[in-house]
Amino acid sequence: MSTMTLETIVPRSDRLHWRQVKQTVVEWRRRARSRAELMSLSDRNLHGLGVSRATANGEASKPFWMS
């Protein structure tokens, strides 16, 4: 009796495609969280990082899909 696995059912190229899709979504979520964290920092904390409020606002206003 043969065992069916993902490798035998889904072509390799499709698996690679879905892996890339997953990695992209993970990166988008990371950007969204990072930008939200950036906006939660006080001016003092931003200053300590060497980032102005204007720069933080500019970064946080970017859509999640833009790097």
Buried (B, 14 or more C-beta within 10 A) or exposed (E): EEEEEEEEEEEEEEEEEEEEEEEEEEEBEEBBEEBEEBBEBEEEEBEEEEBEEEEBEEBBEEEBEEE
